[in-house]
Amino acid sequence: MKQTINSTRTPLGTVAIPALVIGALAVAMGLQTARADSDLDQRVRKLEQELEAVKAEKAEKASDGNLVTIKQRGGRMLLSSGDGNFTARVGGRILMDTAWYNEDGEPMGNGTRFRQARLEAAGTLYSDWSYVFQYDFTNSGEGGIKEAYLGYNGFKFANTDLHLSLGNRFLPFGFLGQQSPKYTMFMEQPTASLVLGAGARRLGLRSDLIGNRWRWSIAATQAPLGSRASDANADDPVDIATQFTFNPIQATNHVLNLGVSLRRQSAKGSDDFRLRARPQTYLSPFRPVDTGAFVSDGFTAGGVQLMYLHGPFELETEYFQQKFDQIEGGPGDGEKPEFKGGYVQAGYFLTGESRAYKPGEDVFGPPTPARSLSQGGLGAWQVAASYSTLELTDSNIDGGQIDMMMLGLNWFPEQRLRFSLEYGNVLDVEGGPYDGDQPSFVQARAQVEW
């Protein structure tokens, strides 16, 4: 009987197919892994390149002193280093005035001249240092140097900044006397501010402690540039002034500024003094109030101020007193005369603008027209009115008293262009060498700055 034996061999196809599948999967996984490794390498190299570029750019800004940028700030061009530690600006101004006088008792003369023709350089050094130098070509020699000082602004603590400056600056005394004439309501200061409320720029040290809404300033100075010793003034006078201001209202286009100022001037020997004033115009040499020369060891002065700005409306007022030490010789021998004066003035922009105000410095900048002439508009138009009084008569010193009224119209076709037209009237001169003289005048100014 034939026996049948069953075979146990696995067919070749049964083994090969799974092997091929497994191999294909292995190859695919290897290719995918290789591709992933390649993509990762590319990303790493790209990130490394970007990192190197950032490092190079940072190093260039930190070390390349030749990298300079040009910026436009407030209508002026400002040069700045790449790291911002150094800035520089070169600018200037031209103020040309003309005046027509309606004389009363004394001749005054009409005329036209440059009131100021000034070049200046200003900027920062090493971030915290600042400098300013101005020279006015309407004067000559040392007398042409105006603002010229080096400042340090790096002291900051408890939300308070301390600014120090050394050089030729205005004393911290009065409000209007520290404003730039480019931005005042009228071409000239009221007589009281000019004679009693604004010491000339003097060489010395000044500090300004500036808080959020207040500023306290103090300065110790000596004689103005260009002054020389004389027999009576053998030593430079020592002039110390201090001022404290507070802004109970301080917002954009809405400011209330209150302030008080004190000043003491003295010298080792006696000083020559002479107080006199023009009637708020500069071209005529006529000075209707004049104490004449007298000799004293010095004086003490004080003043209070108020400035209110609300949109297009602005009000400024100040009052001053100046008391001299005992007079030596002359008609006032032994007397201690006290002179006083004040003013109030207001302005309004018919076109709605408001003057720029720097609260930390308590000074004004130029108004920016809502629509300048170059933009197809009319520019900014401001009307202004002022009353002032100055009394230079006391004891045996008879310098006279002058009361003034001023009306003005200012046009700013562009931010740093100005044209002014003013009418002035001496309401009364009482006493002094020109008692009863009441001239009037019309004056105008064309002004450009850059």
C-alpha positions in Angstrom: 0.0 0.0 0.0 1.4 3.4 -1.1 2.1 5.8 1.8 1.8 9.7 1.2 4.1 12.0 3.1 3.0 15.8 3.6 5.8 18.5 2.9 6.6 21.1 5.6 8.7 23.5 3.4 7.6 27.2 3.3 7.2 28.6 -0.1 9.9 31.2 -1.2 7.3 33.9 -1.8 5.9 33.6 1.6 9.3 34.6 3.2 10.5 37.1 0.5 7.5 39.4 0.6 7.7 40.3 4.3 11.5 40.7 4.0 11.1 43.1 1.1 8.5 45.1 3.1 10.8 45.3 6.1 13.7 46.4 4.0 11.8 49.0 2.2 10.6 50.4 5.5 14.1 50.5 6.8 15.4 52.3 3.7 12.5 54.8 3.9 13.2 55.4 7.6 16.9 55.9 6.9 16.2 58.4 4.1 13.7 60.3 6.2 16.2 60.4 9.1 18.9 61.6 6.8 16.6 64.3 5.3 15.6 65.4 8.8 19.2 65.6 9.8 20.0 67.7 6.8 17.0 70.1 7.5 18.1 70.5 11.1 21.7 71.3 10.0 20.4 73.9 7.6 18.3 75.5 10.3 21.1 75.5 12.8 23.5 77.1 10.2 20.8 79.8 9.4 20.3 80.6 13.0 24.1 80.9 13.5 24.3 83.2 10.5 21.5 85.4 11.9 23.1 85.5 15.3 26.4 86.5 13.8 24.7 89.3 11.8 23.0 90.6 15.0 26.3 90.5 16.9 28.0 92.4 14.0 25.3 95.0 13.9 25.4 95.5 17.6 29.2 95.8 17.6 29.1 98.3 14.7 26.7 100.5 16.6 28.7 100.3 19.8 32.1 100.9 18.2 31.7 102.7 14.9 32.2 106.4 15.7 31.7 107.3 12.1 28.1 106.2 12.0 26.0 109.4 12.0 22.3 109.9 11.6 20.4 113.1 10.7 17.1 113.7 12.4 14.5 116.5 12.1 13.5 117.8 15.5 11.2 120.8 15.9 12.0 122.2 12.5 15.7 121.9 13.0 18.4 119.4 11.8 20.1 117.3 14.5 23.2 115.1 13.9 23.5 112.1 16.2 26.0 109.3 16.6 24.9 105.7 16.1 24.9 105.0 19.9 23.2 108.3 20.7 25.9 109.4 23.0 26.8 112.5 20.9 24.6 115.0 19.2 25.3 118.3 17.5 23.3 121.1 16.0 24.5 124.2 14.3 21.9 127.0 14.0 21.3 130.7 14.2 18.8 133.5 14.0 18.3 136.9 12.3 16.0 139.5 13.8 15.6 142.7 11.8 13.7 145.6 13.4 12.3 148.9 12.1 10.6 151.7 14.0 8.7 154.9 13.4 8.5 157.4 16.4 5.9 160.0 17.2 8.1 162.3 19.3 6.8 164.4 22.1 9.4 166.5 24.0 12.6 164.7 23.1 13.9 163.5 19.7 13.9 159.8 19.2 14.7 159.1 15.5 13.4 156.5 13.2 15.5 153.6 12.0 16.1 150.0 10.9 18.8 147.6 12.1 19.6 144.1 13.0 18.4 143.4 16.5 20.2 140.1 16.6 22.4 138.2 14.0 23.5 135.1 15.9 25.2 131.8 15.2 25.2 129.0 17.7 26.3 125.4 18.2 24.7 123.1 20.8 24.6 119.4 21.6 25.5 116.6 24.0 28.7 114.7 24.8 28.9 111.2 26.3 25.1 111.2 26.8 25.0 113.2 30.0 27.0 116.3 29.1 25.6 119.3 27.1 27.1 122.4 25.6 25.9 125.7 24.1 27.8 128.5 22.4 26.2 131.5 20.8 27.9 134.6 19.2 25.9 137.7 18.2 27.5 139.7 15.4 25.6 142.9 16.4 28.2 143.2 19.2 32.0 142.8 19.0 34.7 141.0 20.8 33.9 139.3 24.1 30.6 141.2 24.3 29.3 139.2 21.4 29.4 136.0 23.4 25.9 135.1 24.7 25.0 131.7 25.9 28.2 129.8 26.4 28.3 127.0 29.0 29.0 123.3 29.7 26.4 121.3 31.5 26.1 118.0 33.3 22.6 116.3 33.5 23.5 112.9 34.8 22.4 113.2 38.4 19.0 111.5 38.9 17.4 110.3 42.1 13.9 109.9 43.5 12.2 111.2 40.3 14.3 114.3 40.5 17.0 115.6 38.1 19.9 117.8 39.0 21.4 119.9 36.2 24.7 121.7 36.7 26.2 124.2 34.3 29.3 126.3 34.2 29.8 129.3 32.0 27.8 132.3 30.7 24.1 132.1 31.4 21.1 134.1 32.6 20.6 134.4 36.3 17.6 132.3 37.6 15.6 135.4 38.4 12.2 136.4 36.9 10.2 134.7 34.3 10.2 136.8 31.2 13.9 137.7 31.5 14.8 134.0 31.0 12.7 133.6 27.8 14.2 133.7 24.4 13.2 136.9 22.6 12.3 134.8 19.6 9.2 133.5 21.5 8.1 136.3 23.7 4.7 138.0 23.0 6.4 141.4 22.3 9.6 142.4 20.5 11.1 143.9 23.8 10.6 143.2 27.5 8.4 145.5 29.6 10.5 148.2 31.3 10.0 146.6 34.8 11.2 143.2 33.7 14.2 144.6 31.7 15.5 146.9 34.5 14.5 145.0 37.7 13.7 141.5 36.7 16.5 140.3 34.3 20.1 140.3 35.3 22.5 140.2 32.4 24.1 136.9 31.5 27.0 136.4 33.9 29.9 134.0 34.2 29.4 131.5 37.0 27.9 128.2 38.2 24.2 127.4 38.1 22.3 124.4 39.4 18.7 123.4 38.6 16.9 120.8 40.7 13.9 119.6 38.7 11.0 117.6 40.1 7.7 116.5 38.5 5.9 119.9 38.9 8.6 122.2 40.4 12.1 123.6 39.8 14.6 125.1 42.3 17.5 127.0 40.8 20.5 128.8 42.3 23.4 130.5 40.7 26.6 132.2 41.9 28.2 134.5 39.3 30.4 137.5 38.8 30.6 140.3 36.2 29.0 140.1 32.7 31.3 139.4 29.8 32.9 142.5 28.3 32.8 144.5 31.6 36.0 145.9 32.9 37.3 147.1 36.3 37.1 150.8 37.1 38.2 153.0 40.0 34.8 152.5 41.6 34.3 148.9 40.5 37.7 147.4 41.2 36.4 144.0 41.9 33.9 141.9 40.1 30.6 141.9 42.0 29.4 138.6 43.5 25.8 138.0 42.3 23.8 135.2 43.9 20.3 134.5 42.7 17.7 131.8 43.4 14.3 130.9 42.1 11.6 128.4 43.0 8.7 127.7 40.6 5.7 125.4 40.9 3.2 124.3 38.4 -0.1 123.3 40.1 -1.6 122.8 36.6 0.7 121.0 34.1 -0.9 119.4 31.1 -0.6 119.7 27.3 -1.6 123.3 26.4 -2.8 123.9 30.0 -0.3 125.3 32.5 -0.4 127.4 35.6 3.1 128.5 36.7 3.8 130.3 40.0 7.3 131.4 41.1 9.3 133.6 43.5 12.9 134.9 42.9 15.5 136.4 45.2 18.8 138.1 44.3 21.8 139.6 46.1 24.6 141.5 44.5 27.6 142.8 46.4 31.3 143.6 46.1 34.3 144.3 48.3 34.3 148.0 47.4 31.6 150.4 46.1 29.9 149.9 42.8 28.7 152.4 40.2 25.0 152.0 39.4 22.7 153.6 36.9 19.1 152.4 36.3 17.4 153.7 33.1 14.9 152.4 30.5 13.8 152.8 26.9 10.0 152.8 26.4 9.8 149.1 25.3 11.6 149.9 22.0 15.3 149.3 21.2 16.1 151.4 18.1 15.8 154.8 19.8 18.4 155.7 22.4 15.9 157.8 24.3 15.4 156.7 28.0 12.6 158.7 29.6 13.4 157.4 33.1 16.9 157.6 34.5 18.3 157.6 38.1 21.7 159.0 37.0 24.9 157.4 38.4 25.2 156.7 42.1 27.5 154.6 44.3 26.4 151.7 46.5 27.8 148.5 47.8 25.1 146.5 46.2 21.4 145.6 46.3 18.8 143.0 47.2 16.0 142.2 44.8 12.9 140.1 44.8 10.1 139.1 42.4 7.0 137.1 42.1 5.5 135.7 38.9 2.4 134.1 37.4 1.9 132.5 34.0 -1.3 130.9 32.8 -1.6 129.1 29.5 -4.9 127.5 28.3 -5.1 126.6 24.6 -4.7 129.7 22.5 -4.9 132.1 25.6 -1.9 133.1 27.6 -1.5 135.5 30.6 1.8 136.6 32.1 2.4 139.0 35.1 5.3 139.8 37.4 6.2 142.3 40.2 9.7 143.3 41.3 11.4 145.3 44.1 15.1 146.2 44.2 16.5 147.8 47.4 20.0 149.3 47.4 22.6 149.5 50.2 23.4 152.9 51.5 24.4 155.4 48.8 27.9 157.0 49.2 28.0 160.6 48.1 25.9 162.6 45.7 22.3 163.8 46.2 21.3 160.5 47.7 24.1 160.2 50.2 23.2 158.0 53.1 19.9 156.9 51.5 18.8 153.3 50.7 16.5 153.7 47.7 14.0 151.1 46.7 12.7 150.8 43.1 9.7 148.8 42.0 7.7 147.9 39.0 5.6 145.2 37.2 3.6 144.3 34.2 0.7 142.2 32.9 0.3 141.0 29.4 -2.0 138.6 27.5 -2.1 137.0 24.1 -4.5 135.0 22.1 -4.0 132.9 18.9 -6.8 133.7 16.5 -6.1 130.5 14.6 -6.3 128.2 17.7 -2.6 127.3 18.3 -0.9 127.2 21.6 2.8 127.9 22.3 5.1 125.0 23.2 6.1 125.0 26.8 9.0 123.1 28.5 7.9 122.5 32.1 11.3 121.4 33.4 12.9 124.7 32.2 9.9 127.0 32.5 10.5 128.4 29.0 8.5 128.7 25.8 9.3 127.4 22.3 7.8 128.4 19.0 4.2 127.7 18.1 3.5 125.2 15.4 0.9 126.5 12.9 -2.1 124.2 12.5 -1.8 124.9 8.8 1.3 126.6 7.7 1.7 128.7 4.6 3.6 125.8 2.9 0.6 123.5 3.6 -1.8 125.9 2.0 -3.0 127.5 5.2 -2.7 130.9 6.8 -0.1 130.1 9.5 -0.6 131.1 13.1 -1.9 134.6 14.1 -1.6 136.0 17.6 -2.9 139.3 19.1 -1.3 140.6 22.3 -1.8 143.5 24.8 0.4 144.7 27.6 0.5 147.3 30.5 3.7 148.0 32.5 4.9 150.4 35.1 8.4 151.2 36.4 9.2 153.6 39.3 12.8 154.8 39.7 12.1 157.5 42.2 12.7 157.1 45.9 14.3 159.2 48.7 16.5 161.8 47.0 16.9 159.7 43.8 14.5 161.1 41.2 14.6 158.8 38.1 10.9 159.2 37.3 8.1 156.7 36.8 6.9 155.4 33.4 3.6 153.8 32.5 3.4 152.0 29.1 0.7 150.4 27.0 1.5 148.0 24.1 -0.6 146.3 21.4 0.9 143.6 19.1 0.1 141.3 16.2 2.3 138.3 15.5 2.2 136.1 12.4 4.0 132.7 12.2 3.7 131.5 8.6 5.9 128.6 9.5 7.1 127.2 12.8 10.4 129.2 12.8 9.4 132.3 10.8 7.8 135.3 12.5 6.6 138.7 11.5 5.5 141.2 14.2 3.8 144.6 14.2 3.4 146.6 17.4 2.0 149.9 18.6 3.5 151.5 21.8 2.3 154.4 23.8 4.0 156.1 26.8 0.9 156.8 28.9 2.8 159.0 31.4 6.2 159.9 32.6 6.0 161.4 36.1 9.1 163.1 37.6 12.7 162.5 36.5 14.6 164.3 33.8 11.9 164.0 31.2 8.8 164.6 33.3 5.6 164.7 31.2 7.1 163.3 27.9 4.6 161.0 26.2 5.9 159.6 22.9 4.3 156.8 20.9 5.7 154.6 18.2 5.0 151.8 15.7 7.6 149.1 15.2 8.0 145.8 13.2 10.2 142.8 13.1 11.1 140.1 10.6 12.6 137.0 12.2 14.0 133.7 10.9 15.8 131.0 12.9 17.3 127.6 11.9 
